[in-house]
Structures are given as structure tokens and as C-alpha cells.
Amino acid sequence: MSKSIAEKLSEYTDSDYLPMHMPGHKRNIFDFPYLAPLGGKLDITEIYGFDNLNHPSGIFEESERIASELWGAEHSFYSVNGSSGAILASVRAVLLGKKLPKVLLSRASHKSVYNAVELCGARAGYLTPELSSFAFPLSITPDDVERELRENPDTSLVIITSPTYEGVISDVRSIATVCHRYGVPLMVDSAHGAHLGLFGVFDESPVTCGAEITVQSLHKTLPSLTQTAVVHVCGDLVDFETLAEQMRVFQSSSPSYLLSSSIDGAVRILENHGKRLLADWKYELDSIWERLHGLKKLHLFDADDGAFALDRSKLVISTENAAMSGTELAEILRDKYRIEVEMASMSYITAMSGIGDTHDTLSRFADAVKEIDRDTETAKRTDVLSFPIRIPKYVMSASDERMYEAEMISLDMAEGRISASYVYAYPPGIPLIVPGELIDRDLLDVISKMKRSGINVYSCGKDHVKVIK
């Protein structure tokens, strides 16, 4: 096998080549010492022998081929603009040239999906998953997809999220079968599921379950730098060349070699040692799950709580029967145990594990949770906040809304106005309201509760929202 990009970069920077090219720091980490820990010595541009990520014909082409074989795709594209950029490119590749296309998507989709639909001038139809007892969205069902496609035969694309932020997996194989019966491609936002399907250690990947497009963030669970992702393409309902072209549109023309070499490094280490690394991670996770199933006041979310299947790399713990909120549990873990979790909501926390976790790191988390569970009081909470998965009144499409003049007003004054911006909690980045929808009192009450509990809610300004005049 050829050398990895990181190995080639290291050899090149140790050579006597004079860099009369970008970047401007010239790999001079002595005069600019802050660049040393950031890998500045390895930072180059597209020079002879290092291929071009946007037009791969050498080492990147080889690496993407390895990735497609690993995950079982027909073709794979690397993204240094994260899953968000890959989603924008993928949606546009499918909808390009279609007049007023319609997209069927989960209402619990990430905001990047909504952005893509809006940028393509598409009309959105929604799949509304049921809520778990923890108050977050469960699986999308094949029956729901079937019903919506039967009622909307002009649909050009179906988009679902699997696994979700909380690890909920949908029946992608059955959903794909339904989509294909109507001749509609299925795209799966699997940003949190890059580890799925590899060597049969975890659950199946959407790639091998019939999805035409699967977008995965490598950095979320695998050993790659933040902002790295991959798009897998299968079947004949999506044109590879069109997607490649759109990747060049939504990705920098000077993609970072530090980021792209981390993708290549992750792919190559998975090819050579992935089965062992994933099996070791899964073994430790199984042990932690067994320990946390003994909680008394806190509760670990499991597939028995209503999901089709569950990605067990996510550890979602409810505080509904404990004398604390999810945000308070996160504060205790942070302040007392020096553990930072991925997300805290009013009624639960989400702790994410990754391939870099070890027996010691996972045990430290489990020990802390069990100690908190032992020391806290039992208290049935009555202020559990349900995720507002209901759809506000639709007035106009997000793209149509852009034709109207807008103004910024206080959220307190926004009842009855048409939103001209997205309002979302981050994490997980799922919109509470979409441009073109009516802001009602129920939504404002939800936002107020979220803010009081310490959840970050974002719009166009602090405590303000953009609305149509």
C-alpha cells in the first residue's frame, strides 16, 4: 500500500524544498509558535505529488476508494466542510434542474438539511416521528414514508436522520424499499453513525441498507479531526458526477491538508486495525451498559423505550425521576467530576463515546453517574419539556419568505408574526421554527422554558427574531 497523506506530508516538510507557494506562514513555526501545536509544519496547498481533493486522481482517489470498500459504497467523497457542506451538495445534486421540487424530510432534521432545501428553492413536506418518554424524537417509520409518498407522488427526495443525536435508528432498509417503489432516492443524514456497518461490529449502516446517499461525520465517533466527513453514494438514482461537481461548489477550493489527511489516516487505520479497535470499543461499551442498567433514580435510554433500534455508543440518561434537571446533572458532572457531556436538556443528558474511549474513560463516566444516582433524591419531575415536534402553521415556503422585507423584534413581541429566520436549540441543531411559519404562544413558551433551564436557543440575535414586516 502507498504511504498515507500524513506520512508524505511529514517527509516533505523535513526535506529542503523551499515553499514559494501558499500558505503565507511558510510552515515557519519558529516565528509563529502558535502554529506548532496546530500542525502548521504540515500545512501545505495543492503542490506537485499531493493530489487535489476536489479533483482526485492520485492519493486522494486511492483513499476514497478504500473508504468506499470499507463502508460498502459504490463511491465515496471526502468533505472538509463537515456533514453540513456535504448535505448541501448532496441535496442540490439530486434537485438540480428540477422546477419547484418537493422534499420529504423528518421534522427533526438538522438545520443544514433545512438550509439545503431552502437554497434549492424546494418545497418541504414533513415526517413527524413520535416522541420518546425522554421527550426526544424516535424512529421514522416505513408506514409514514409510504403514506406521504402516496399522497405526494411529485416528491423528488426523501431525507431522514439515522442514527439521531440520541442514537435512535430507523428501519432504513424498509424505508429504502418504500422509496424505491415510488422511484424516489433516499438520503440519510448519518452524521452520528460513521462507525455503523464497519466489520459488522455495530448495527448496519444506511450505506448497505439501500440509501442512495449517506452522509457521515467522521469526527463524531471515529479518529478524524473536527469538520471532516464523507458522502457515500449507491444505486442509479443519483449521478456521481453531478454530486462531485456540487461537492466542489460547497467545499473550499483550497481544502485543508491537515483535515483531509486526518480523513485519510482514519480510513487507513480502520482498514488495517478497524475490526480490533471497534470490537474493543464495543466490548467496553457493553460493560458500561450493563453497569448503568442498575440505576435507581436516573434512567438509561434503551431500545425498549420505543426506538426501532439504538446506537449504543450514545449514553442518554434521563433525570425525570431524580431531584435534578438534565442541565443540573451536566453541571454536577462538570464541576464535581470534571466530565463534560455532549448535550444537556431539561430532562436528560447525552454522553457520546467514540473509538478513542478506553476502559478507564468509560468507567470514570459510569462511576460518576452511579455515584450521583446513589446520592440524589427520588423526585418525579413535572416540568419535563417535550421536544416541539409539532409543525407550526405554514404560511409560505422558506425561499418565498426571502422575497419579503423583514425586521428584527423581541421574541416576547413575536406571537402571531411570520418567522423570517430559523430558531433552534444547539445542540442538537434541530429547528423549532422554520422561515415562513407562524410563531405562536406554545412555541414562545417552549423557548422560554429552554432558556430558563440553561439550554442555548439561537435565532438572529439574542432574545430577538427576524419576522416579516
Secondary structure, DSSP 8 states (H G I E B T S, - for coil): ----HHHHHHHHHTS-----SS-TTTT-TTTSGGGTTTTGGG---S-TTS--TTS-SSHHHHHHHHHHHHHT-SEEEEESSHHHHHHHHHHHHHHTT-SS-EEEEETT--HHHHHHHHHTT-EEEEE---B-TTSSB----HHHHHHHHHH-TTEEEEEEESS-TT-EE--HHHHHHHHHHTT--EEEE-TT-TTTTGGGSSS--GGGTT-SEEEEEHHHHSSS-TT-EEEEE-SSSS-HHHHHHHHHHSS-SS--HHHHHHHHHHHHHHHHHHHHHHHHHHHHHHHHHHHHTT-SSSEE--GGGT-SEE-TTEEEEE-TTBTS-HHHHHHHHHHTT----SEE-SSEEEEE--TT--HHHHHHHHHHHHHHHHHS-B---S-------S---B-S-HHHHTTS-EEEEEGGG-TT-BB-S-EEETTTTEEEE-TTBB--HHHHHHHHHHHHTT--EESSBTTEEEEE-
